[in-house]
Amino acid sequence: MTVTARTHGAVVAGGREVTRAEVEDFLYAEADILDAWDYDAWLALFEPGTARSEVPATDWNGTSPHASGSFVNDDWDLIRARVKRLKSRKAHAENPPSRTHRLVSNVRLFPWQDDPALLRVTAAFVIHRARDGEFDPYVGRYDHLLVAEPDGLRFRRRRAVLGHELLRPGGRLSFIL
């Protein structure tokens, strides 16, 4: 059987070469930041002004998240508002915060045809969440657009696509996937 590689170990974006190892380090650092509930550090991973954060509904068909609905469809201002809310006592569903542990794997890089300054990154995730005596696994894939800046990577679009057909009864997404 012949396997044709659809992915690249390195992609040129933003006028520089970005390696899979650099992207993996970026995603692993993000996972650590989220597990530590360090939302100021997480916000710093986004491209100010233009970034988006998306979690499409479980019946999403791969087209516009607006067509099938979304759990999260935040522009830059809403990302900042979400961070502010999660850091406050007003985040009742996450006070005290859930304990999470994230695994990220199968990281792949692709050139983004629409804009040579961007690269598309896909990866698989498993997030284990403990809250109120319950233990829930969340599985899915990331489909991000990253900006390669001279000093590092930033999210232009951070998309987490759940692999679930539905959330369990009482399940809630009150934390960042």
Secondary structure, 3 states (H helix, E strand, C coil): CCCCCCCECEEEECCEEEEHHHHHHHHHHHHHHHHCCCHHHHHCCECCCCCEEEEECCCCCCCCHHHHCEEEEECHHHHHHHHHHHHCCCCHHHCCCCEEEEEEEEEEEEECCCCCCEEEEEEEEEEEEEECCEEEEEEEEEEEEEEEECCEEEEEEEEEEECCCCCCCCCCCCCCC
